[in-house]
Amino acid sequence: MNYLDDVRSAARAYLLREADDARPEWRGVFTMNGTEGPTGIAPVCPDPEHEAGDGDLYTCCPELAIEVESAEFAEYLVALLNADREGGAR
Ligand SMILES: [Zn+2]
């Protein structure tokens, strides 16, 4: 396996432990008050009552939320992680 496969596998093992999903779909989330756009990333909430476009975090949401301090960087990470969801070895 190459380096990307190795780190992807390790990250998926971590995500399986922390978010109960090795390949979650990601979304931008509001992790700080007063920002215009979401500056964090988190798995898409599986609760059917949680609207897909709602970037706030509630008690229904998976625990894992990562603050990245930039709406542009958060959007980029969400795009990268979602593009990579099916990538690499199983
Ligand atoms: Zn939720």
PDB file of the backbone (N, CA, C, O) and the ligand in Angstrom, with CONECT records:
HET     ZN  A 101       1
ATOM      1  N   MET A   1       0.842  -1.191   0.000  1.00  0.00           N
ATOM      2  CA  MET A   1       0.000   0.000   0.000  1.00  0.00           C
ATOM      3  C   MET A   1       0.882   1.249   0.000  1.00  0.00           C
ATOM      4  O   MET A   1       1.994   1.247   0.528  1.00  0.00           O
ATOM      5  N   ASN A   2       0.363   2.296  -0.596  1.00  0.00           N
ATOM      6  CA  ASN A   2       1.107   3.551  -0.582  1.00  0.00           C
ATOM      7  C   ASN A   2       0.770   4.355   0.684  1.00  0.00           C
ATOM      8  O   ASN A   2      -0.055   3.951   1.504  1.00  0.00           O
ATOM      9  N   TYR A   3       1.430   5.486   0.805  1.00  0.00           N
ATOM     10  CA  TYR A   3       1.272   6.312   2.005  1.00  0.00           C
ATOM     11  C   TYR A   3      -0.175   6.741   2.213  1.00  0.00           C
ATOM     12  O   TYR A   3      -0.686   6.667   3.330  1.00  0.00           O
ATOM     13  N   LEU A   4      -0.851   7.196   1.136  1.00  0.00           N
ATOM     14  CA  LEU A   4      -2.240   7.641   1.279  1.00  0.00           C
ATOM     15  C   LEU A   4      -3.142   6.503   1.762  1.00  0.00           C
ATOM     16  O   LEU A   4      -4.007   6.707   2.614  1.00  0.00           O
ATOM     17  N   ASP A   5      -2.934   5.302   1.210  1.00  0.00           N
ATOM     18  CA  ASP A   5      -3.733   4.153   1.663  1.00  0.00           C
ATOM     19  C   ASP A   5      -3.508   3.882   3.148  1.00  0.00           C
ATOM     20  O   ASP A   5      -4.450   3.588   3.883  1.00  0.00           O
ATOM     21  N   ASP A   6      -2.243   3.983   3.583  1.00  0.00           N
ATOM     22  CA  ASP A   6      -1.903   3.709   4.986  1.00  0.00           C
ATOM     23  C   ASP A   6      -2.591   4.703   5.924  1.00  0.00           C
ATOM     24  O   ASP A   6      -3.205   4.307   6.914  1.00  0.00           O
ATOM     25  N   VAL A   7      -2.484   5.996   5.607  1.00  0.00           N
ATOM     26  CA  VAL A   7      -3.058   6.994   6.520  1.00  0.00           C
ATOM     27  C   VAL A   7      -4.584   6.991   6.439  1.00  0.00           C
ATOM     28  O   VAL A   7      -5.257   7.277   7.429  1.00  0.00           O
ATOM     29  N   ARG A   8      -5.135   6.668   5.258  1.00  0.00           N
ATOM     30  CA  ARG A   8      -6.593   6.570   5.116  1.00  0.00           C
ATOM     31  C   ARG A   8      -7.120   5.430   5.981  1.00  0.00           C
ATOM     32  O   ARG A   8      -8.131   5.587   6.666  1.00  0.00           O
ATOM     33  N   SER A   9      -6.443   4.291   5.952  1.00  0.00           N
ATOM     34  CA  SER A   9      -6.876   3.144   6.759  1.00  0.00           C
ATOM     35  C   SER A   9      -6.827   3.464   8.242  1.00  0.00           C
ATOM     36  O   SER A   9      -7.748   3.115   8.981  1.00  0.00           O
ATOM     37  N   ALA A  10      -5.768   4.121   8.686  1.00  0.00           N
ATOM     38  CA  ALA A  10      -5.647   4.489  10.102  1.00  0.00           C
ATOM     39  C   ALA A  10      -6.745   5.472  10.493  1.00  0.00           C
ATOM     40  O   ALA A  10      -7.334   5.353  11.567  1.00  0.00           O
ATOM     41  N   ALA A  11      -7.020   6.443   9.624  1.00  0.00           N
ATOM     42  CA  ALA A  11      -8.066   7.428   9.920  1.00  0.00           C
ATOM     43  C   ALA A  11      -9.435   6.759   9.954  1.00  0.00           C
ATOM     44  O   ALA A  11     -10.275   7.112  10.781  1.00  0.00           O
ATOM     45  N   ARG A  12      -9.668   5.797   9.065  1.00  0.00           N
ATOM     46  CA  ARG A  12     -10.968   5.116   9.051  1.00  0.00           C
ATOM     47  C   ARG A  12     -11.176   4.282  10.302  1.00  0.00           C
ATOM     48  O   ARG A  12     -12.297   4.173  10.798  1.00  0.00           O
ATOM     49  N   ALA A  13     -10.102   3.691  10.818  1.00  0.00           N
ATOM     50  CA  ALA A  13     -10.207   2.951  12.080  1.00  0.00           C
ATOM     51  C   ALA A  13     -10.574   3.911  13.210  1.00  0.00           C
ATOM     52  O   ALA A  13     -11.408   3.591  14.058  1.00  0.00           O
ATOM     53  N   TYR A  14      -9.953   5.079  13.217  1.00  0.00           N
ATOM     54  CA  TYR A  14     -10.271   6.106  14.223  1.00  0.00           C
ATOM     55  C   TYR A  14     -11.726   6.544  14.101  1.00  0.00           C
ATOM     56  O   TYR A  14     -12.434   6.625  15.105  1.00  0.00           O
ATOM     57  N   LEU A  15     -12.186   6.832  12.860  1.00  0.00           N
ATOM     58  CA  LEU A  15     -13.557   7.296  12.648  1.00  0.00           C
ATOM     59  C   LEU A  15     -14.577   6.235  13.051  1.00  0.00           C
ATOM     60  O   LEU A  15     -15.645   6.554  13.573  1.00  0.00           O
ATOM     61  N   LEU A  16     -14.241   4.986  12.806  1.00  0.00           N
ATOM     62  CA  LEU A  16     -15.148   3.910  13.205  1.00  0.00           C
ATOM     63  C   LEU A  16     -15.315   3.899  14.724  1.00  0.00           C
ATOM     64  O   LEU A  16     -16.417   3.687  15.229  1.00  0.00           O
ATOM     65  N   ARG A  17     -14.221   4.127  15.448  1.00  0.00           N
ATOM     66  CA  ARG A  17     -14.290   4.176  16.918  1.00  0.00           C
ATOM     67  C   ARG A  17     -15.035   5.419  17.394  1.00  0.00           C
ATOM     68  O   ARG A  17     -15.876   5.329  18.288  1.00  0.00           O
ATOM     69  N   GLU A  18     -14.740   6.569  16.812  1.00  0.00           N
ATOM     70  CA  GLU A  18     -15.241   7.845  17.346  1.00  0.00           C
ATOM     71  C   GLU A  18     -16.598   8.255  16.797  1.00  0.00           C
ATOM     72  O   GLU A  18     -17.362   8.926  17.491  1.00  0.00           O
ATOM     73  N   ALA A  19     -16.916   7.864  15.555  1.00  0.00           N
ATOM     74  CA  ALA A  19     -18.159   8.319  14.922  1.00  0.00           C
ATOM     75  C   ALA A  19     -19.033   7.148  14.466  1.00  0.00           C
ATOM     76  O   ALA A  19     -20.064   7.355  13.827  1.00  0.00           O
ATOM     77  N   ASP A  20     -18.624   5.923  14.794  1.00  0.00           N
ATOM     78  CA  ASP A  20     -19.376   4.717  14.415  1.00  0.00           C
ATOM     79  C   ASP A  20     -19.557   4.585  12.910  1.00  0.00           C
ATOM     80  O   ASP A  20     -20.487   3.919  12.455  1.00  0.00           O
ATOM     81  N   ASP A  21     -18.693   5.204  12.143  1.00  0.00           N
ATOM     82  CA  ASP A  21     -18.778   5.129  10.688  1.00  0.00           C
ATOM     83  C   ASP A  21     -17.372   5.378  10.126  1.00  0.00           C
ATOM     84  O   ASP A  21     -16.797   6.448  10.325  1.00  0.00           O
ATOM     85  N   ALA A  22     -16.833   4.389   9.432  1.00  0.00           N
ATOM     86  CA  ALA A  22     -15.470   4.525   8.905  1.00  0.00           C
ATOM     87  C   ALA A  22     -15.402   5.480   7.722  1.00  0.00           C
ATOM     88  O   ALA A  22     -14.342   6.036   7.436  1.00  0.00           O
ATOM     89  N   ARG A  23     -16.522   5.676   7.033  1.00  0.00           N
ATOM     90  CA  ARG A  23     -16.547   6.547   5.845  1.00  0.00           C
ATOM     91  C   ARG A  23     -17.715   7.514   5.910  1.00  0.00           C
ATOM     92  O   ARG A  23     -18.574   7.492   5.029  1.00  0.00           O
ATOM     93  N   PRO A  24     -17.769   8.356   6.924  1.00  0.00           N
ATOM     94  CA  PRO A  24     -18.912   9.274   7.011  1.00  0.00           C
ATOM     95  C   PRO A  24     -18.901  10.289   5.878  1.00  0.00           C
ATOM     96  O   PRO A  24     -17.846  10.644   5.351  1.00  0.00           O
ATOM     97  N   GLU A  25     -20.099  10.751   5.511  1.00  0.00           N
ATOM     98  CA  GLU A  25     -20.185  11.917   4.635  1.00  0.00           C
ATOM     99  C   GLU A  25     -19.998  13.134   5.523  1.00  0.00           C
ATOM    100  O   GLU A  25     -20.556  13.194   6.618  1.00  0.00           O
ATOM    101  N   TRP A  26     -19.207  14.117   5.057  1.00  0.00           N
ATOM    102  CA  TRP A  26     -18.869  15.270   5.875  1.00  0.00           C
ATOM    103  C   TRP A  26     -19.688  16.487   5.481  1.00  0.00           C
ATOM    104  O   TRP A  26     -20.204  16.570   4.366  1.00  0.00           O
ATOM    105  N   ARG A  27     -19.803  17.438   6.415  1.00  0.00           N
ATOM    106  CA  ARG A  27     -20.500  18.704   6.173  1.00  0.00           C
ATOM    107  C   ARG A  27     -19.766  19.812   6.926  1.00  0.00           C
ATOM    108  O   ARG A  27     -19.015  19.550   7.865  1.00  0.00           O
ATOM    109  N   GLY A  28     -19.995  21.044   6.502  1.00  0.00           N
ATOM    110  CA  GLY A  28     -19.481  22.180   7.246  1.00  0.00           C
ATOM    111  C   GLY A  28     -20.395  22.448   8.427  1.00  0.00           C
ATOM    112  O   GLY A  28     -21.617  22.371   8.297  1.00  0.00           O
ATOM    113  N   VAL A  29     -19.805  22.767   9.596  1.00  0.00           N
ATOM    114  CA  VAL A  29     -20.601  23.036  10.794  1.00  0.00           C
ATOM    115  C   VAL A  29     -20.094  24.294  11.495  1.00  0.00           C
ATOM    116  O   VAL A  29     -18.927  24.670  11.394  1.00  0.00           O
ATOM    117  N   PHE A  30     -21.027  24.928  12.213  1.00  0.00           N
ATOM    118  CA  PHE A  30     -20.682  26.117  12.991  1.00  0.00           C
ATOM    119  C   PHE A  30     -20.126  25.664  14.344  1.00  0.00           C
ATOM    120  O   PHE A  30     -20.876  25.206  15.207  1.00  0.00           O
ATOM    121  N   THR A  31     -18.816  25.793  14.521  1.00  0.00           N
ATOM    122  CA  THR A  31     -18.185  25.394  15.778  1.00  0.00           C
ATOM    123  C   THR A  31     -17.749  26.604  16.598  1.00  0.00           C
ATOM    124  O   THR A  31     -17.301  26.457  17.735  1.00  0.00           O
ATOM    125  N   MET A  32     -17.881  27.808  16.021  1.00  0.00           N
ATOM    126  CA  MET A  32     -17.565  29.031  16.768  1.00  0.00           C
ATOM    127  C   MET A  32     -18.723  29.994  16.592  1.00  0.00           C
ATOM    128  O   MET A  32     -19.387  29.997  15.555  1.00  0.00           O
ATOM    129  N   ASN A  33     -18.966  30.814  17.609  1.00  0.00           N
ATOM    130  CA  ASN A  33     -20.006  31.844  17.520  1.00  0.00           C
ATOM    131  C   ASN A  33     -19.513  33.014  16.690  1.00  0.00           C
ATOM    132  O   ASN A  33     -18.332  33.362  16.718  1.00  0.00           O
ATOM    133  N   GLY A  34     -20.441  33.619  15.947  1.00  0.00           N
ATOM    134  CA  GLY A  34     -20.137  34.872  15.282  1.00  0.00           C
ATOM    135  C   GLY A  34     -19.422  34.750  13.950  1.00  0.00           C
ATOM    136  O   GLY A  34     -18.933  35.753  13.431  1.00  0.00           O
ATOM    137  N   THR A  35     -19.345  33.563  13.382  1.00  0.00           N
ATOM    138  CA  THR A  35     -18.713  33.434  12.072  1.00  0.00           C
ATOM    139  C   THR A  35     -19.793  33.458  10.992  1.00  0.00           C
ATOM    140  O   THR A  35     -20.909  32.988  11.213  1.00  0.00           O
ATOM    141  N   GLU A  36     -19.460  34.004   9.832  1.00  0.00           N
ATOM    142  CA  GLU A  36     -20.446  34.069   8.747  1.00  0.00           C
ATOM    143  C   GLU A  36     -20.711  32.705   8.149  1.00  0.00           C
ATOM    144  O   GLU A  36     -21.852  32.382   7.821  1.00  0.00           O
ATOM    145  N   GLY A  37     -19.674  31.903   8.002  1.00  0.00           N
ATOM    146  CA  GLY A  37     -19.823  30.562   7.445  1.00  0.00           C
ATOM    147  C   GLY A  37     -19.345  29.523   8.436  1.00  0.00           C
ATOM    148  O   GLY A  37     -18.721  29.861   9.442  1.00  0.00           O
ATOM    149  N   PRO A  38     -19.635  28.246   8.158  1.00  0.00           N
ATOM    150  CA  PRO A  38     -19.176  27.178   9.046  1.00  0.00           C
ATOM    151  C   PRO A  38     -17.650  27.097   9.039  1.00  0.00           C
ATOM    152  O   PRO A  38     -17.037  27.027   7.975  1.00  0.00           O
ATOM    153  N   THR A  39     -17.044  27.107  10.212  1.00  0.00           N
ATOM    154  CA  THR A  39     -15.586  27.020  10.299  1.00  0.00           C
ATOM    155  C   THR A  39     -15.128  25.688  10.878  1.00  0.00           C
ATOM    156  O   THR A  39     -13.982  25.544  11.302  1.00  0.00           O
ATOM    157  N   GLY A  40     -16.032  24.722  10.890  1.00  0.00           N
ATOM    158  CA  GLY A  40     -15.685  23.385  11.365  1.00  0.00           C
ATOM    159  C   GLY A  40     -16.227  22.341  10.413  1.00  0.00           C
ATOM    160  O   GLY A  40     -17.004  22.642   9.507  1.00  0.00           O
ATOM    161  N   ILE A  41     -15.803  21.106  10.636  1.00  0.00           N
ATOM    162  CA  ILE A  41     -16.316  19.991   9.842  1.00  0.00           C
ATOM    163  C   ILE A  41     -16.796  18.891  10.787  1.00  0.00           C
ATOM    164  O   ILE A  41     -16.255  18.716  11.879  1.00  0.00           O
ATOM    165  N   ALA A  42     -17.819  18.153  10.350  1.00  0.00           N
ATOM    166  CA  ALA A  42     -18.375  17.061  11.145  1.00  0.00           C
ATOM    167  C   ALA A  42     -19.086  16.105  10.190  1.00  0.00           C
ATOM    168  O   ALA A  42     -19.452  16.489   9.080  1.00  0.00           O
ATOM    169  N   PRO A  43     -19.281  14.857  10.625  1.00  0.00           N
ATOM    170  CA  PRO A  43     -20.079  13.947   9.802  1.00  0.00           C
ATOM    171  C   PRO A  43     -21.503  14.472   9.640  1.00  0.00           C
ATOM    172  O   PRO A  43     -22.026  15.142  10.531  1.00  0.00           O
ATOM    173  N   VAL A  44     -22.126  14.170   8.509  1.00  0.00           N
ATOM    174  CA  VAL A  44     -23.532  14.505   8.299  1.00  0.00           C
ATOM    175  C   VAL A  44     -24.348  13.816   9.384  1.00  0.00           C
ATOM    176  O   VAL A  44     -24.146  12.635   9.669  1.00  0.00           O
ATOM    177  N   CYS A  45     -25.275  14.562   9.989  1.00  0.00           N
ATOM    178  CA  CYS A  45     -26.094  14.023  11.074  1.00  0.00           C
ATOM    179  C   CYS A  45     -27.116  13.030  10.511  1.00  0.00           C
ATOM    180  O   CYS A  45     -27.820  13.343   9.551  1.00  0.00           O
ATOM    181  N   PRO A  46     -27.198  11.828  11.109  1.00  0.00           N
ATOM    182  CA  PRO A  46     -28.136  10.824  10.593  1.00  0.00           C
ATOM    183  C   PRO A  46     -29.572  11.032  11.051  1.00  0.00           C
ATOM    184  O   PRO A  46     -30.470  10.329  10.588  1.00  0.00           O
ATOM    185  N   ASP A  47     -29.811  11.991  11.958  1.00  0.00           N
ATOM    186  CA  ASP A  47     -31.163  12.212  12.481  1.00  0.00           C
ATOM    187  C   ASP A  47     -32.061  12.775  11.380  1.00  0.00           C
ATOM    188  O   ASP A  47     -31.724  13.807  10.800  1.00  0.00           O
ATOM    189  N   PRO A  48     -33.214  12.123  11.067  1.00  0.00           N
ATOM    190  CA  PRO A  48     -34.096  12.604  10.001  1.00  0.00           C
ATOM    191  C   PRO A  48     -34.716  13.962  10.318  1.00  0.00           C
ATOM    192  O   PRO A  48     -35.172  14.658   9.411  1.00  0.00           O
ATOM    193  N   GLU A  49     -34.738  14.349  11.601  1.00  0.00           N
ATOM    194  CA  GLU A  49     -35.287  15.653  11.990  1.00  0.00           C
ATOM    195  C   GLU A  49     -34.291  16.791  11.743  1.00  0.00           C
ATOM    196  O   GLU A  49     -34.673  17.962  11.756  1.00  0.00           O
ATOM    197  N   HIS A  50     -33.032  16.455  11.522  1.00  0.00           N
ATOM    198  CA  HIS A  50     -31.980  17.450  11.314  1.00  0.00           C
ATOM    199  C   HIS A  50     -31.866  17.735   9.817  1.00  0.00           C
ATOM    200  O   HIS A  50     -31.407  16.890   9.048  1.00  0.00           O
ATOM    201  N   GLU A  51     -32.289  18.933   9.415  1.00  0.00           N
ATOM    202  CA  GLU A  51     -32.280  19.285   7.993  1.00  0.00           C
ATOM    203  C   GLU A  51     -30.857  19.312   7.458  1.00  0.00           C
ATOM    204  O   GLU A  51     -29.930  19.762   8.131  1.00  0.00           O
ATOM    205  N   ALA A  52     -30.702  18.818   6.223  1.00  0.00           N
ATOM    206  CA  ALA A  52     -29.373  18.670   5.626  1.00  0.00           C
ATOM    207  C   ALA A  52     -28.618  19.994   5.533  1.00  0.00           C
ATOM    208  O   ALA A  52     -27.395  20.013   5.672  1.00  0.00           O
ATOM    209  N   GLY A  53     -29.323  21.099   5.299  1.00  0.00           N
ATOM    210  CA  GLY A  53     -28.653  22.377   5.138  1.00  0.00           C
ATOM    211  C   GLY A  53     -28.360  23.109   6.439  1.00  0.00           C
ATOM    212  O   GLY A  53     -27.788  24.199   6.421  1.00  0.00           O
ATOM    213  N   ASP A  54     -28.743  22.523   7.568  1.00  0.00           N
ATOM    214  CA  ASP A  54     -28.551  23.154   8.870  1.00  0.00           C
ATOM    215  C   ASP A  54     -27.164  22.803   9.403  1.00  0.00           C
ATOM    216  O   ASP A  54     -26.908  21.660   9.782  1.00  0.00           O
ATOM    217  N   GLY A  55     -26.270  23.795   9.430  1.00  0.00           N
ATOM    218  CA  GLY A  55     -24.882  23.572   9.842  1.00  0.00           C
ATOM    219  C   GLY A  55     -24.635  23.689  11.331  1.00  0.00           C
ATOM    220  O   GLY A  55     -23.483  23.686  11.767  1.00  0.00           O
ATOM    221  N   ASP A  56     -25.689  23.792  12.119  1.00  0.00           N
ATOM    222  CA  ASP A  56     -25.500  23.850  13.566  1.00  0.00           C
ATOM    223  C   ASP A  56     -25.326  22.448  14.139  1.00  0.00           C
ATOM    224  O   ASP A  56     -25.691  21.455  13.510  1.00  0.00           O
ATOM    225  N   LEU A  57     -24.765  22.385  15.335  1.00  0.00           N
ATOM    226  CA  LEU A  57     -24.553  21.119  16.038  1.00  0.00           C
ATOM    227  C   LEU A  57     -25.562  21.011  17.168  1.00  0.00           C
ATOM    228  O   LEU A  57     -25.724  21.942  17.956  1.00  0.00           O
ATOM    229  N   TYR A  58     -26.243  19.869  17.246  1.00  0.00           N
ATOM    230  CA  TYR A  58     -27.237  19.624  18.284  1.00  0.00           C
ATOM    231  C   TYR A  58     -26.902  18.313  18.984  1.00  0.00           C
ATOM    232  O   TYR A  58     -25.936  17.635  18.631  1.00  0.00           O
ATOM    233  N   THR A  59     -27.705  17.967  19.973  1.00  0.00           N
ATOM    234  CA  THR A  59     -27.461  16.718  20.692  1.00  0.00           C
ATOM    235  C   THR A  59     -27.686  15.498  19.799  1.00  0.00           C
ATOM    236  O   THR A  59     -27.203  14.408  20.103  1.00  0.00           O
ATOM    237  N   CYS A  60     -28.426  15.681  18.685  1.00  0.00           N
ATOM    238  CA  CYS A  60     -28.661  14.567  17.764  1.00  0.00           C
ATOM    239  C   CYS A  60     -27.419  14.240  16.927  1.00  0.00           C
ATOM    240  O   CYS A  60     -27.346  13.165  16.333  1.00  0.00           O
ATOM    241  N   CYS A  61     -26.449  15.150  16.873  1.00  0.00           N
ATOM    242  CA  CYS A  61     -25.321  15.019  15.944  1.00  0.00           C
ATOM    243  C   CYS A  61     -24.240  14.091  16.484  1.00  0.00           C
ATOM    244  O   CYS A  61     -24.059  13.979  17.696  1.00  0.00           O
ATOM    245  N   PRO A  62     -23.509  13.414  15.564  1.00  0.00           N
ATOM    246  CA  PRO A  62     -22.375  12.599  15.997  1.00  0.00           C
ATOM    247  C   PRO A  62     -21.360  13.454  16.752  1.00  0.00           C
ATOM    248  O   PRO A  62     -21.202  14.638  16.455  1.00  0.00           O
ATOM    249  N   GLU A  63     -20.685  12.872  17.708  1.00  0.00           N
ATOM    250  CA  GLU A  63     -19.757  13.578  18.597  1.00  0.00           C
ATOM    251  C   GLU A  63     -18.640  14.313  17.862  1.00  0.00           C
ATOM    252  O   GLU A  63     -18.253  15.415  18.251  1.00  0.00           O
ATOM    253  N   LEU A  64     -18.138  13.714  16.828  1.00  0.00           N
ATOM    254  CA  LEU A  64     -16.923  14.236  16.210  1.00  0.00           C
ATOM    255  C   LEU A  64     -17.191  15.526  15.443  1.00  0.00           C
ATOM    256  O   LEU A  64     -17.920  15.516  14.450  1.00  0.00           O
ATOM    257  N   ALA A  65     -16.614  16.628  15.890  1.00  0.00           N
ATOM    258  CA  ALA A  65     -16.652  17.902  15.172  1.00  0.00           C
ATOM    259  C   ALA A  65     -15.272  18.527  15.306  1.00  0.00           C
ATOM    260  O   ALA A  65     -14.706  18.567  16.399  1.00  0.00           O
ATOM    261  N   ILE A  66     -14.739  19.008  14.211  1.00  0.00           N
ATOM    262  CA  ILE A  66     -13.363  19.497  14.174  1.00  0.00           C
ATOM    263  C   ILE A  66     -13.357  20.960  13.746  1.00  0.00           C
ATOM    264  O   ILE A  66     -13.798  21.294  12.647  1.00  0.00           O
ATOM    265  N   GLU A  67     -12.860  21.823  14.614  1.00  0.00           N
ATOM    266  CA  GLU A  67     -12.741  23.259  14.316  1.00  0.00           C
ATOM    267  C   GLU A  67     -11.503  23.482  13.459  1.00  0.00           C
ATOM    268  O   GLU A  67     -10.414  23.029  13.810  1.00  0.00           O
ATOM    269  N   VAL A  68     -11.665  24.181  12.332  1.00  0.00           N
ATOM    270  CA  VAL A  68     -10.507  24.444  11.474  1.00  0.00           C
ATOM    271  C   VAL A  68     -10.258  25.941  11.273  1.00  0.00           C
ATOM    272  O   VAL A  68      -9.332  26.332  10.561  1.00  0.00           O
ATOM    273  N   GLU A  69     -11.098  26.782  11.911  1.00  0.00           N
ATOM    274  CA  GLU A  69     -10.878  28.223  11.992  1.00  0.00           C
ATOM    275  C   GLU A  69     -10.957  28.977  10.673  1.00  0.00           C
ATOM    276  O   GLU A  69     -10.505  30.119  10.588  1.00  0.00           O
ATOM    277  N   SER A  70     -11.521  28.359   9.646  1.00  0.00           N
ATOM    278  CA  SER A  70     -11.659  29.035   8.356  1.00  0.00           C
ATOM    279  C   SER A  70     -12.799  28.399   7.589  1.00  0.00           C
ATOM    280  O   SER A  70     -12.836  27.181   7.418  1.00  0.00           O
ATOM    281  N   ALA A  71     -13.746  29.234   7.119  1.00  0.00           N
ATOM    282  CA  ALA A  71     -14.858  28.710   6.334  1.00  0.00           C
ATOM    283  C   ALA A  71     -14.357  28.140   5.004  1.00  0.00           C
ATOM    284  O   ALA A  71     -14.848  27.116   4.530  1.00  0.00           O
ATOM    285  N   GLU A  72     -13.364  28.824   4.410  1.00  0.00           N
ATOM    286  CA  GLU A  72     -12.824  28.335   3.130  1.00  0.00           C
ATOM    287  C   GLU A  72     -12.116  26.993   3.300  1.00  0.00           C
ATOM    288  O   GLU A  72     -12.275  26.091   2.477  1.00  0.00           O
ATOM    289  N   PHE A  73     -11.336  26.868   4.369  1.00  0.00           N
ATOM    290  CA  PHE A  73     -10.614  25.616   4.598  1.00  0.00           C
ATOM    291  C   PHE A  73     -11.581  24.498   4.973  1.00  0.00           C
ATOM    292  O   PHE A  73     -11.397  23.351   4.564  1.00  0.00           O
ATOM    293  N   ALA A  74     -12.612  24.832   5.753  1.00  0.00           N
ATOM    294  CA  ALA A  74     -13.623  23.828   6.117  1.00  0.00           C
ATOM    295  C   ALA A  74     -14.314  23.303   4.862  1.00  0.00           C
ATOM    296  O   ALA A  74     -14.510  22.097   4.715  1.00  0.00           O
ATOM    297  N   GLU A  75     -14.683  24.211   3.957  1.00  0.00           N
ATOM    298  CA  GLU A  75     -15.360  23.785   2.728  1.00  0.00           C
ATOM    299  C   GLU A  75     -14.445  22.903   1.878  1.00  0.00           C
ATOM    300  O   GLU A  75     -14.891  21.924   1.279  1.00  0.00           O
ATOM    301  N   TYR A  76     -13.164  23.260   1.835  1.00  0.00           N
ATOM    302  CA  TYR A  76     -12.197  22.475   1.079  1.00  0.00           C
ATOM    303  C   TYR A  76     -12.031  21.083   1.682  1.00  0.00           C
ATOM    304  O   TYR A  76     -12.004  20.091   0.953  1.00  0.00           O
ATOM    305  N   LEU A  77     -11.921  21.003   3.011  1.00  0.00           N
ATOM    306  CA  LEU A  77     -11.761  19.702   3.660  1.00  0.00           C
ATOM    307  C   LEU A  77     -12.989  18.821   3.449  1.00  0.00           C
ATOM    308  O   LEU A  77     -12.863  17.620   3.212  1.00  0.00           O
ATOM    309  N   VAL A  78     -14.183  19.422   3.535  1.00  0.00           N
ATOM    310  CA  VAL A  78     -15.417  18.661   3.297  1.00  0.00           C
ATOM    311  C   VAL A  78     -15.410  18.090   1.875  1.00  0.00           C
ATOM    312  O   VAL A  78     -15.746  16.924   1.666  1.00  0.00           O
ATOM    313  N   ALA A  79     -15.024  18.920   0.902  1.00  0.00           N
ATOM    314  CA  ALA A  79     -14.988  18.460  -0.484  1.00  0.00           C
ATOM    315  C   ALA A  79     -13.962  17.337  -0.662  1.00  0.00           C
ATOM    316  O   ALA A  79     -14.240  16.334  -1.319  1.00  0.00           O
ATOM    317  N   LEU A  80     -12.776  17.512  -0.073  1.00  0.00           N
ATOM    318  CA  LEU A  80     -11.735  16.489  -0.180  1.00  0.00           C
ATOM    319  C   LEU A  80     -12.166  15.177   0.464  1.00  0.00           C
ATOM    320  O   LEU A  80     -12.048  14.108  -0.134  1.00  0.00           O
ATOM    321  N   LEU A  81     -12.668  15.276   1.696  1.00  0.00           N
ATOM    322  CA  LEU A  81     -13.031  14.067   2.437  1.00  0.00           C
ATOM    323  C   LEU A  81     -14.199  13.338   1.765  1.00  0.00           C
ATOM    324  O   LEU A  81     -14.213  12.109   1.708  1.00  0.00           O
ATOM    325  N   ASN A  82     -15.173  14.093   1.259  1.00  0.00           N
ATOM    326  CA  ASN A  82     -16.293  13.431   0.583  1.00  0.00           C
ATOM    327  C   ASN A  82     -15.847  12.816  -0.746  1.00  0.00           C
ATOM    328  O   ASN A  82     -16.346  11.758  -1.128  1.00  0.00           O
ATOM    329  N   ALA A  83     -14.924  13.456  -1.451  1.00  0.00           N
ATOM    330  CA  ALA A  83     -14.415  12.886  -2.692  1.00  0.00           C
ATOM    331  C   ALA A  83     -13.624  11.607  -2.431  1.00  0.00           C
ATOM    332  O   ALA A  83     -13.552  10.733  -3.294  1.00  0.00           O
ATOM    333  N   ASP A  84     -13.035  11.496  -1.252  1.00  0.00           N
ATOM    334  CA  ASP A  84     -12.167  10.357  -0.913  1.00  0.00           C
ATOM    335  C   ASP A  84     -12.919   9.231  -0.198  1.00  0.00           C
ATOM    336  O   ASP A  84     -12.321   8.210   0.141  1.00  0.00           O
ATOM    337  N   ARG A  85     -14.208   9.404   0.030  1.00  0.00           N
ATOM    338  CA  ARG A  85     -14.945   8.422   0.843  1.00  0.00           C
ATOM    339  C   ARG A  85     -14.833   7.010   0.306  1.00  0.00           C
ATOM    340  O   ARG A  85     -14.708   6.064   1.084  1.00  0.00           O
ATOM    341  N   GLU A  86     -14.877   6.846  -1.025  1.00  0.00           N
ATOM    342  CA  GLU A  86     -14.829   5.507  -1.601  1.00  0.00           C
ATOM    343  C   GLU A  86     -13.426   5.131  -2.068  1.00  0.00           C
ATOM    344  O   GLU A  86     -13.222   4.075  -2.666  1.00  0.00           O
ATOM    345  N   GLY A  87     -12.462   6.009  -1.788  1.00  0.00           N
ATOM    346  CA  GLY A  87     -11.118   5.761  -2.262  1.00  0.00           C
ATOM    347  C   GLY A  87     -10.381   4.699  -1.478  1.00  0.00           C
ATOM    348  O   GLY A  87     -10.696   4.422  -0.321  1.00  0.00           O
ATOM    349  N   GLY A  88      -9.391   4.109  -2.130  1.00  0.00           N
ATOM    350  CA  GLY A  88      -8.443   3.242  -1.435  1.00  0.00           C
ATOM    351  C   GLY A  88      -8.952   1.847  -1.107  1.00  0.00           C
ATOM    352  O   GLY A  88     -10.063   1.461  -1.470  1.00  0.00           O
ATOM    353  N   ALA A  89      -8.107   1.113  -0.413  1.00  0.00           N
ATOM    354  CA  ALA A  89      -8.406  -0.277  -0.062  1.00  0.00           C
ATOM    355  C   ALA A  89      -9.530  -0.333   0.959  1.00  0.00           C
ATOM    356  O   ALA A  89      -9.742   0.608   1.724  1.00  0.00           O
ATOM    357  N   ARG A  90     -10.230  -1.423   0.958  1.00  0.00           N
ATOM    358  CA  ARG A  90     -11.353  -1.608   1.890  1.00  0.00           C
ATOM    359  C   ARG A  90     -10.855  -2.012   3.255  1.00  0.00           C
ATOM    360  O   ARG A  90     -11.654  -2.213   4.169  1.00  0.00           O
TER     361      ARG A  90
HETATM  362 ZN    ZN A 101     -28.005  16.522  14.297  1.00  0.00          ZN2+
END
